[in-house]
């Protein structure tokens, strides 16, 4: 085999991004979301979906926009804290813009996570370290989900709900998972060149510095709590808008279950499991499945409206910038 001598340094070559191939697997999640919606339509008809949209009024839209500002800023703050802990600079202004764009993409594209993938890769490229940028978003989202689950279990235990009888087993399962994770973290090898050992050490270092660091953990917990409270408040606004007049103590756990269902990435623009769980929860609590579907529909519409600043961010990025000397 011949070798070609190269005079001078070899320029770094940026690997091309993987080709986007929409295989059969890529369509599984949206199709399952459509299947859930089809079952709901067959069960309750299209009336609850249309009625929910017709009931949306100006006060509900204003509340959604206001809550959206608070939750988006807190998401950006949490992300900035985690990214800073991992050594990746992320100014708050850029974080807020990226988060608004991500919320808009999550609300309009299948799967509900493509916006987060976009902001992770975009920030990583801007910072010059795609891997670390992606890890920052992964750990930021994971921390938010952990805080959400803890608060959700506490609220479901405090208020009557269709799943209250299962909470002791759920709490025991979560405690077991936490114990396993702690033991696994203590067993991570401090040396070793295998891919698993390096990945485990990287993950452990990320959690210690990005999530549980002295300057980050409190902000992560506070931001995650405010974000979760904002989402829950939006769901309550949606339920009231859809005509659910049950006491808040009964309504809160029902909307909480529907909110947790949104973590299942089997949806179309956010619609699917949320409406299915809302229909089941409302019916189990003595209300109607139609009210649950209408509440989920209103929530989806309110979230979409609250994410519209993200569309403006996308549009601003696509518009060509004029040079000062070319203004006419």
Order of alpha helices (4+ residues) and beta strands (2+ residues): alpha-alpha-alpha-alpha-alpha-alpha-alpha-alpha-alpha-alpha-beta-beta-alpha-alpha-alpha
